[in-house]
């Protein structure tokens, strides 16, 4: 689809969804006349509207609301715009306190507009579709609680979510993806596959079970292999630092609300939310020469951030996590090369995991920031030049940079075309100033290095959550916590099954023997449910011939083969990393 057609479709969907939210609000008022209206904007995938009602909405309520909406759509009611005086608007919404609050926030010089369809009128800037009949295909999806204006001190409203599309076929495709997303939900699969669990004693801090820890450590092992190739040095830094460090780094001023603090010996300490200040101390621990640069410190240390409870979500939004985090201390002349090398490493990695069509965004200076405009000008120009010279398309994002510097963020779509922000590289001229970092230049002068903050997978916990959903829990053989299950058909085959287990383990493979009392087909089904790549079935014929009957989790059956051949098959799959 061309950019212009894509833009037109996006605009159409925004107007249709905004209009659908109005139709939904009108339907709610017909069914619940006492309801108080919040706001109802379109979203990327649909729309929502917030309501204050006497009781929570039920699934039956949603069905009734949807039926009223279909009636309004069938009447082809026009959306009519009106401009009201402040007094007229006050009278119009006299029984709607949230609308009156919005009215008070509208600057005196701005017009007050409403849109009306049928008997329903709402405070709104628009635009909308021409009539309700233009809302071609829609569906109400769910209800959730939402504080008015996101403020926990204000009333909890009922937020009804829905979606709308230009055709029933597009809606059906979207609903199919929603069902597939439910099936792939990493929180559900995490329990079913025995990967991780959450417990209220440690809110939003995952416990990784043996299988989950296996996958987690395999990800770290892969990244460590890259670090060897790309010249990184792994370090370990403390979890807790005195608050003086966070004040020096700027985090105390700019990031304090997202940090955990504790006290000891009448002194305040902050639990680290990121590794950069500790790495700055390591860099400053000795005199550095230009010949040593770049210095690349990598750290898998555990980090802690106080994310608000309303945004927590399984592994993808947690309070305790680890990153494939690194900081590159380099000369200004090395920025280009180091950024290019990082992007090469990142692209190689994303391809391995099956992530295609990487999108890049260049986030520029925010309103709240450290450093002078001159420093920001240089930092932004440096990142632009790398992307431009490499011919990499990117989207500028004014105001979205980190408080210490601009950054490039990398977004990838998963198997359901949902986009995830994974990697980032952030250019920082401020940290070297704050920590008085230097290197001895070729002419003997003392110069400031530049710091590149970078992560490829980002939070390993979050990345694992993304991978679970991307693969639907069916990890490729190299990442699978159990690569093969050995299934003896009867008790007399267990002895040989243990021989097969020992042979495969000696080759470094992760295998289990299912010697339970279930029948063979039940064991195969269980292995398939656990997403195990290979099943090696042993009966009388296999035990006698020193072979195994190979089955795949896909249901394919390559058949009986000698043990050496089957071992080689599993080893090739594990080694190929595909």
C-alpha positions as CSV (number, residue, x, y, z in Angstrom):
1,X,0.0,0.0,0.0
2,X,1.4,3.4,-0.9
3,X,2.1,6.0,1.8
4,X,-0.8,8.2,0.6
5,X,-3.3,5.4,0.6
6,X,-2.1,4.3,4.0
7,X,-2.5,7.8,5.3
8,X,-6.0,8.1,3.9
9,X,-7.1,4.8,5.5
10,X,-5.6,5.9,8.8
11,X,-7.5,9.1,8.7
12,X,-10.8,7.3,7.7
13,X,-10.4,4.9,10.6
14,X,-9.7,7.7,13.1
15,X,-12.9,9.6,12.1
16,X,-15.0,6.4,12.0
17,X,-13.7,5.2,15.4
18,X,-14.2,8.7,16.9
19,X,-17.7,8.7,15.6
20,X,-18.3,5.2,16.9
21,X,-17.3,6.3,20.4
22,X,-20.1,9.0,20.2
23,X,-22.6,6.5,19.0
24,X,-21.7,4.2,21.9
25,X,-22.0,7.1,24.4
26,X,-25.5,7.9,23.0
27,X,-26.5,4.2,23.4
28,X,-25.2,4.1,27.0
29,X,-27.3,7.2,27.9
30,X,-30.4,5.6,26.4
31,X,-29.9,2.5,28.5
32,X,-28.4,4.2,31.6
33,X,-29.8,7.8,31.7
34,X,-28.0,8.5,35.0
35,X,-24.5,7.8,33.4
36,X,-22.0,10.6,33.6
37,X,-19.8,11.0,30.5
38,X,-16.0,11.2,30.5
39,X,-14.1,11.3,27.2
40,X,-14.2,9.0,24.1
41,X,-11.2,9.3,21.8
42,X,-10.1,7.1,18.9
43,X,-7.0,4.9,19.5
44,X,-4.6,3.1,17.3
45,X,-6.7,0.0,17.1
46,X,-10.2,1.2,18.1
47,X,-11.9,3.6,20.5
48,X,-13.1,3.8,24.1
49,X,-15.4,5.9,26.2
50,X,-15.4,6.5,30.0
51,X,-18.6,6.4,32.0
52,X,-19.4,6.9,35.7
53,X,-22.3,4.5,36.4
54,X,-23.9,3.0,39.5
55,X,-22.6,-0.5,38.8
56,X,-20.0,-2.1,36.6
57,X,-21.0,-3.0,33.1
58,X,-21.7,-6.7,32.4
59,X,-21.2,-8.6,29.2
60,X,-25.0,-8.5,28.7
61,X,-24.8,-4.7,29.0
62,X,-22.2,-4.6,26.3
63,X,-24.4,-6.6,24.0
64,X,-27.4,-4.3,24.7
65,X,-25.2,-1.2,24.0
66,X,-24.0,-2.7,20.8
67,X,-27.6,-3.4,19.7
68,X,-28.6,0.2,20.3
69,X,-25.5,1.3,18.3
70,X,-26.6,-0.8,15.4
71,X,-30.0,0.8,15.5
72,X,-28.4,4.3,15.3
73,X,-26.1,3.2,12.5
74,X,-29.1,1.9,10.5
75,X,-30.9,5.2,10.8
76,X,-28.0,7.0,9.0
77,X,-28.1,9.9,11.4
78,X,-25.9,12.9,10.3
79,X,-23.1,14.2,12.6
80,X,-23.8,18.0,13.0
81,X,-21.3,20.5,14.3
82,X,-22.4,23.4,16.5
83,X,-20.5,26.3,18.0
84,X,-21.7,27.3,21.4
85,X,-21.1,30.2,23.8
86,X,-19.7,29.3,27.2
87,X,-23.1,29.9,28.7
88,X,-24.9,27.8,26.2
89,X,-22.4,25.0,26.8
90,X,-22.8,25.2,30.5
91,X,-26.5,24.8,30.1
92,X,-26.2,22.0,27.6
93,X,-23.9,19.9,30.0
94,X,-25.3,21.1,33.3
95,X,-25.9,17.5,34.5
96,X,-22.5,16.3,33.2
97,X,-19.8,17.2,35.8
98,X,-16.8,15.8,33.8
99,X,-17.9,17.8,30.7
100,X,-18.2,21.0,32.9
101,X,-14.6,20.3,34.1
102,X,-13.4,20.1,30.5
103,X,-15.3,23.3,29.7
104,X,-13.4,25.1,32.5
105,X,-10.1,24.1,31.0
106,X,-10.9,25.4,27.5
107,X,-9.0,28.8,27.1
108,X,-11.4,31.8,26.7
109,X,-10.2,32.5,23.2
110,X,-10.9,29.1,21.8
111,X,-14.4,28.2,20.3
112,X,-16.5,25.6,22.1
113,X,-17.9,23.1,19.6
114,X,-20.2,20.1,19.9
115,X,-21.2,17.3,17.6
116,X,-24.8,15.9,17.5
117,X,-26.3,12.8,16.0
118,X,-30.0,12.1,16.7
119,X,-30.7,13.3,20.3
120,X,-27.2,12.8,21.5
121,X,-24.8,15.8,21.6
122,X,-21.2,15.8,22.9
123,X,-18.6,18.3,23.6
124,X,-16.0,17.7,20.8
125,X,-13.6,19.3,18.3
126,X,-14.2,16.6,15.7
127,X,-13.9,15.7,12.9
128,X,-16.4,12.9,12.3
129,X,-17.8,10.9,9.4
130,X,-20.8,12.3,7.6
131,X,-23.4,10.0,9.1
132,X,-23.7,7.0,11.4
133,X,-24.1,4.8,8.4
134,X,-20.4,5.4,7.6
135,X,-19.5,3.3,10.6
136,X,-19.3,0.2,8.5
137,X,-18.2,-2.6,10.9
138,X,-17.8,-2.3,14.7
139,X,-17.6,-4.4,17.8
140,X,-17.5,-3.7,21.5
141,X,-14.6,-5.6,23.1
142,X,-14.2,-5.2,26.9
143,X,-14.6,-3.1,30.0
144,X,-11.9,-1.9,32.4
145,X,-11.6,0.6,35.2
146,X,-9.9,3.9,34.6
147,X,-9.4,6.9,36.9
148,X,-10.8,10.2,35.6
149,X,-7.9,11.9,33.8
150,X,-5.5,9.1,35.1
151,X,-5.5,10.6,38.6
152,X,-5.8,8.0,41.4
153,X,-7.4,10.6,43.6
154,X,-10.3,11.0,41.2
155,X,-13.4,8.8,40.5
156,X,-12.9,5.4,39.0
157,X,-14.9,5.2,35.7
158,X,-16.0,2.3,33.5
159,X,-14.0,2.4,30.3
160,X,-15.7,0.5,27.4
161,X,-13.4,-0.5,24.6
162,X,-14.4,-1.1,21.0
163,X,-13.1,-1.1,17.5
164,X,-14.4,-0.1,14.1
165,X,-13.2,-0.8,10.5
166,X,-14.2,0.2,7.0
167,X,-15.3,-3.3,6.1
168,X,-16.5,-6.4,7.9
169,X,-13.6,-8.4,6.4
170,X,-11.1,-6.0,8.1
171,X,-13.0,-6.3,11.4
172,X,-13.0,-10.1,11.2
173,X,-9.3,-10.2,10.5
174,X,-8.7,-7.9,13.5
175,X,-10.9,-10.0,15.8
176,X,-9.0,-13.2,14.7
177,X,-5.8,-11.5,15.7
178,X,-7.2,-10.7,19.1
179,X,-8.2,-14.3,19.6
180,X,-4.7,-15.4,18.5
181,X,-3.2,-12.9,20.9
182,X,-5.2,-14.4,23.8
183,X,-3.9,-17.8,22.8
184,X,-0.4,-16.5,22.8
185,X,-0.6,-14.4,26.0
186,X,2.7,-14.9,27.7
187,X,1.1,-14.8,31.1
188,X,-1.0,-17.8,30.2
189,X,1.7,-19.7,28.4
190,X,4.2,-18.8,31.2
191,X,2.1,-20.8,33.6
192,X,1.2,-23.6,31.2
193,X,4.8,-24.1,30.1
194,X,6.3,-23.7,33.6
195,X,8.4,-20.7,32.7
196,X,7.8,-18.1,35.3
197,X,5.3,-17.0,38.0
198,X,4.4,-13.8,39.9
199,X,3.6,-13.6,43.5
200,X,2.1,-10.6,45.5
201,X,5.0,-10.8,48.0
202,X,7.1,-9.3,45.2
203,X,4.8,-7.2,43.0
204,X,5.8,-7.1,39.3
205,X,9.0,-9.0,40.1
206,X,9.1,-12.3,38.2
207,X,10.2,-15.7,39.6
208,X,11.8,-17.7,36.8
209,X,11.2,-21.4,37.1
210,X,13.9,-23.8,35.9
211,X,12.6,-23.9,32.3
212,X,12.2,-20.1,32.2
213,X,15.7,-19.6,33.7
214,X,17.1,-21.9,31.0
215,X,15.7,-19.7,28.2
216,X,16.7,-16.6,30.1
217,X,20.3,-17.8,30.4
218,X,20.4,-18.9,26.8
219,X,19.6,-15.4,25.7
220,X,22.4,-14.0,27.9
221,X,24.8,-16.7,26.5
222,X,23.9,-15.6,23.0
223,X,24.5,-11.9,23.8
224,X,27.8,-12.8,25.5
225,X,28.9,-14.4,22.3
226,X,28.2,-11.2,20.4
227,X,30.1,-9.2,23.0
228,X,33.2,-11.3,22.4
229,X,32.9,-10.6,18.7
230,X,32.2,-6.9,19.1
231,X,34.7,-6.1,21.8
232,X,32.7,-5.6,24.9
233,X,33.9,-6.2,28.5
234,X,31.4,-7.5,31.0
235,X,31.4,-5.9,34.4
236,X,29.4,-6.4,37.6
237,X,28.3,-3.4,39.6
238,X,26.5,-2.9,43.0
239,X,22.7,-2.9,43.3
240,X,22.5,-0.1,45.9
241,X,24.3,3.3,45.8
242,X,24.2,6.2,48.2
243,X,21.9,9.0,47.0
244,X,24.9,11.3,46.4
245,X,25.7,9.3,43.3
246,X,22.1,9.7,41.9
247,X,22.3,13.4,42.6
248,X,25.5,13.7,40.8
249,X,24.2,11.7,37.8
250,X,21.0,13.8,37.6
251,X,18.7,10.8,38.3
252,X,17.7,12.1,41.7
253,X,16.3,15.3,40.1
254,X,14.9,13.8,36.9
255,X,14.1,10.2,37.7
256,X,13.5,10.0,41.5
257,X,9.7,9.2,41.2
258,X,10.6,5.9,39.4
259,X,13.2,4.8,42.0
260,X,13.2,2.7,45.2
261,X,15.0,4.1,48.2
262,X,16.2,2.7,51.5
263,X,18.1,3.9,54.6
264,X,21.0,2.6,56.5
265,X,23.4,4.2,59.0
266,X,21.3,7.4,58.8
267,X,22.1,7.6,55.1
268,X,19.8,7.5,52.1
269,X,20.5,4.9,49.3
270,X,18.9,4.3,45.9
271,X,18.4,0.9,44.4
272,X,19.7,1.2,40.9
273,X,17.2,1.7,38.0
274,X,20.0,1.7,35.5
275,X,23.7,1.0,35.2
276,X,25.2,4.1,33.7
277,X,26.4,5.9,36.9
278,X,28.2,2.7,38.1
279,X,29.9,2.4,34.7
280,X,31.0,6.0,34.9
281,X,32.7,5.3,38.2
282,X,34.4,2.3,36.6
283,X,35.7,4.4,33.7
284,X,36.9,7.1,36.1
285,X,38.8,4.6,38.3
286,X,42.0,4.9,36.2
287,X,43.6,7.3,33.7
288,X,42.4,6.5,30.2
289,X,44.4,7.1,27.0
290,X,42.9,7.7,23.6
291,X,44.5,4.4,22.6
292,X,42.1,2.5,24.9
293,X,39.0,4.1,23.5
294,X,36.3,3.0,22.9
295,X,35.8,1.3,26.2
296,X,32.6,-0.8,26.1
297,X,31.2,-1.9,29.5
298,X,28.4,-4.5,29.4
299,X,26.3,-5.3,32.5
300,X,23.5,-7.8,33.2
301,X,22.9,-6.5,36.7
302,X,19.4,-6.5,38.1
303,X,17.6,-3.2,37.9
304,X,14.5,-1.9,39.8
305,X,12.1,0.8,38.8
306,X,8.9,1.9,40.5
307,X,6.3,1.4,37.7
308,X,2.8,2.4,38.6
309,X,0.5,-0.5,39.3
310,X,-1.9,0.6,36.5
311,X,0.7,-0.1,33.8
312,X,2.2,-3.4,35.1
313,X,1.6,-6.3,32.7
314,X,3.2,-9.7,33.1
315,X,6.9,-9.7,32.0
316,X,6.4,-6.8,29.6
317,X,6.1,-4.2,32.3
318,X,7.8,-5.1,35.6
319,X,9.6,-3.5,38.5
320,X,12.6,-5.8,38.6
321,X,14.4,-6.8,35.5
322,X,17.8,-7.2,33.8
323,X,19.0,-5.6,30.5
324,X,21.5,-6.5,27.9
325,X,22.8,-3.1,28.8
326,X,26.1,-1.5,27.8
327,X,27.9,1.9,27.8
328,X,30.4,2.8,25.2
329,X,32.9,5.5,26.2
330,X,34.4,6.9,23.0
331,X,35.8,10.0,21.4
332,X,33.5,12.3,19.4
333,X,35.2,11.0,16.2
334,X,34.2,7.4,17.1
335,X,30.4,8.1,17.5
336,X,29.7,7.3,13.9
337,X,31.6,4.0,13.8
338,X,30.3,2.8,17.2
339,X,26.7,3.6,16.3
340,X,27.0,1.8,13.0
341,X,28.6,-1.3,14.7
342,X,25.8,-1.4,17.2
343,X,23.1,-1.2,14.5
344,X,24.9,-4.1,12.6
345,X,24.8,-6.2,15.7
346,X,21.2,-5.4,16.4
347,X,20.1,-6.2,12.8
348,X,21.9,-9.5,12.9
349,X,20.1,-10.4,16.2
350,X,16.6,-9.4,15.2
351,X,16.9,-11.4,12.0
352,X,17.9,-14.5,14.1
353,X,14.7,-14.2,16.2
354,X,12.5,-13.7,13.2
355,X,11.8,-10.0,13.6
356,X,11.7,-8.3,10.2
357,X,11.0,-4.7,9.0
358,X,12.8,-2.8,11.8
359,X,11.4,0.7,12.2
360,X,13.6,3.5,13.7
361,X,12.6,6.6,15.5
362,X,15.0,9.5,16.4
363,X,13.9,11.0,19.6
364,X,14.9,14.7,20.1
365,X,15.3,17.0,23.0
366,X,12.6,17.0,25.6
367,X,11.4,20.1,27.5
368,X,12.9,18.8,30.7
369,X,16.6,18.0,30.0
370,X,20.2,18.4,31.1
371,X,22.8,20.2,29.1
372,X,23.0,23.3,26.9
373,X,21.3,23.8,23.6
374,X,24.8,23.6,22.0
375,X,25.4,20.2,23.5
376,X,22.0,19.0,22.2
377,X,22.6,20.4,18.8
378,X,25.9,18.4,18.5
379,X,24.3,15.2,19.9
380,X,21.3,15.3,17.6
381,X,23.4,16.1,14.5
382,X,25.7,13.2,15.3
383,X,22.9,10.6,15.3
384,X,21.2,12.1,12.3
385,X,24.4,11.8,10.3
386,X,24.8,8.1,11.1
387,X,21.3,7.3,10.0
388,X,21.4,9.5,6.9
389,X,24.8,8.2,5.7
390,X,23.7,4.6,6.2
391,X,20.5,5.3,4.2
392,X,18.4,4.0,7.1
393,X,14.8,5.5,7.2
394,X,13.7,7.0,10.5
395,X,11.0,9.1,12.0
396,X,12.0,12.2,14.0
397,X,10.2,12.4,17.4
398,X,10.6,16.0,18.8
399,X,10.4,16.2,22.6
400,X,10.8,12.4,23.2
401,X,14.5,12.1,23.9
402,X,15.9,11.0,27.3
403,X,16.6,13.8,29.7
404,X,20.4,13.5,29.1
405,X,20.5,13.1,25.3
406,X,18.8,12.2,22.0
407,X,18.3,8.5,21.1
408,X,17.4,6.1,18.3
409,X,14.8,3.6,19.3
410,X,14.2,0.4,17.3
411,X,10.7,-1.1,16.8
412,X,9.8,-4.5,15.4
413,X,6.5,-6.2,14.6
414,X,5.9,-9.7,16.0
415,X,4.1,-12.6,14.4
416,X,0.8,-10.8,14.9
417,X,2.1,-7.5,13.5
418,X,2.1,-5.9,17.0
419,X,4.9,-3.5,17.3
420,X,7.4,-3.6,20.2
421,X,10.1,-1.2,21.0
422,X,13.2,-3.3,21.8
423,X,16.6,-1.7,21.1
424,X,17.9,1.8,21.8
425,X,21.1,3.8,21.5
426,X,21.3,7.1,23.3
427,X,24.0,9.7,22.9
428,X,25.1,11.4,26.1
429,X,27.4,14.4,26.5
430,X,26.2,15.3,30.0
431,X,27.3,12.2,32.0
432,X,31.0,12.8,31.2
433,X,30.6,16.4,32.4
434,X,28.9,15.4,35.7
435,X,31.4,12.7,36.5
436,X,34.4,14.7,35.2
437,X,35.4,11.9,32.8
438,X,38.5,12.4,30.7
439,X,41.0,10.7,28.4
440,X,44.5,11.7,27.4
441,X,44.4,12.8,23.8
442,X,47.1,12.2,21.3
443,X,48.5,15.7,21.9
444,X,48.6,15.1,25.6
445,X,45.6,17.2,26.5
446,X,42.7,16.1,28.6
447,X,39.5,15.6,26.7
448,X,35.9,14.6,27.5
449,X,34.7,11.2,26.1
450,X,31.2,10.8,24.9
451,X,28.9,8.0,26.3
452,X,26.6,5.8,24.2
453,X,24.0,4.1,26.2
454,X,22.7,1.1,24.3
455,X,20.6,-2.0,24.6
456,X,19.7,-4.5,21.9
457,X,17.1,-6.8,23.5
458,X,16.3,-4.2,26.1
459,X,14.8,-5.7,29.3
460,X,15.5,-9.4,29.1
461,X,12.4,-10.1,31.1
462,X,10.3,-8.1,28.7
463,X,12.0,-9.6,25.7
464,X,11.2,-13.1,26.9
465,X,7.6,-12.1,27.2
466,X,7.6,-10.8,23.7
467,X,9.4,-14.0,22.4
468,X,6.8,-16.2,24.1
469,X,4.0,-14.4,22.3
470,X,6.0,-14.1,19.0
471,X,6.6,-17.9,19.0
472,X,3.4,-18.9,20.7
473,X,5.5,-20.6,23.3
474,X,7.1,-22.9,20.6
475,X,10.7,-21.8,20.9
476,X,13.1,-22.8,18.2
477,X,15.2,-25.9,19.2
478,X,18.2,-23.9,20.3
479,X,16.1,-21.9,22.8
480,X,13.6,-24.6,23.9
481,X,14.0,-25.4,27.6
482,X,13.5,-29.1,26.8
483,X,14.7,-30.0,23.3
484,X,13.5,-33.6,23.2
485,X,11.3,-35.9,25.3
486,X,12.0,-39.6,25.3
487,X,8.9,-41.7,25.5
488,X,9.1,-45.3,26.4
489,X,5.9,-47.1,25.4
490,X,6.0,-49.6,28.3
491,X,8.0,-50.1,31.5
492,X,10.3,-52.7,29.8
493,X,11.5,-49.9,27.5
494,X,12.6,-47.5,30.3
495,X,16.1,-48.9,30.7
496,X,16.9,-48.2,27.1
497,X,15.2,-44.8,27.3
498,X,17.7,-43.9,30.1
499,X,20.5,-45.0,27.8
500,X,19.2,-42.6,25.1
501,X,18.9,-39.9,27.7
502,X,22.5,-40.2,28.8
503,X,23.7,-40.2,25.1
504,X,21.8,-37.0,24.3
505,X,22.8,-35.3,27.5
506,X,26.5,-36.2,26.8
507,X,26.1,-34.2,23.5
508,X,24.9,-31.2,25.5
509,X,21.2,-31.5,24.7
510,X,18.4,-30.8,27.1
511,X,16.2,-33.9,27.3
512,X,13.7,-35.6,29.6
513,X,12.3,-39.1,29.9
514,X,8.5,-39.4,30.4
515,X,8.3,-42.7,32.3
516,X,4.8,-42.0,33.7
517,X,1.9,-44.4,33.5
518,X,0.1,-42.6,30.6
519,X,-0.4,-44.3,27.3
520,X,2.0,-43.4,24.4
521,X,-0.5,-41.1,22.6
522,X,-1.2,-39.2,25.9
523,X,2.6,-38.7,26.4
524,X,3.0,-37.4,22.9
525,X,0.1,-35.0,23.3
526,X,1.5,-33.7,26.6
527,X,4.9,-33.1,24.9
528,X,3.2,-31.2,22.1
529,X,1.3,-29.1,24.6
530,X,4.6,-28.3,26.2
531,X,5.9,-27.2,22.8
532,X,8.8,-29.7,22.9
533,X,10.5,-29.7,19.4
534,X,11.3,-33.5,19.3
535,X,9.7,-36.6,20.7
536,X,11.7,-39.9,20.6
537,X,9.4,-42.9,21.0
538,X,10.8,-46.2,22.1
539,X,9.0,-49.6,21.7
540,X,10.1,-53.1,21.2
541,X,11.4,-52.6,17.7
542,X,13.4,-49.4,18.6
543,X,14.9,-51.0,21.7
544,X,16.0,-54.1,19.7
545,X,17.5,-52.0,16.9
546,X,19.1,-49.4,19.2
547,X,17.0,-46.7,17.4
548,X,14.2,-44.3,18.2
549,X,10.9,-43.3,16.4
550,X,11.1,-39.5,15.8
551,X,8.0,-37.3,16.0
552,X,7.9,-33.5,15.8
553,X,5.7,-31.1,17.7
554,X,4.1,-30.1,14.4
555,X,2.7,-33.6,14.1
556,X,5.1,-34.7,11.4
557,X,6.7,-38.2,11.9
558,X,10.1,-38.7,10.2
559,X,10.0,-42.3,11.3
560,X,12.3,-44.7,13.0
561,X,16.1,-44.1,12.7
562,X,19.3,-45.2,14.4
563,X,20.0,-43.3,17.6
564,X,23.1,-41.7,16.1
565,X,21.1,-40.3,13.3
566,X,18.3,-39.0,15.6
567,X,20.9,-37.4,17.8
568,X,22.5,-35.7,14.8
569,X,19.0,-34.5,13.7
570,X,18.4,-32.8,17.1
571,X,21.9,-31.4,17.3
572,X,21.6,-29.8,13.8
573,X,18.3,-28.2,14.8
574,X,19.8,-26.8,18.0
575,X,23.0,-25.6,16.3
576,X,21.3,-23.9,13.4
577,X,19.6,-21.3,15.6
578,X,16.7,-21.0,13.2
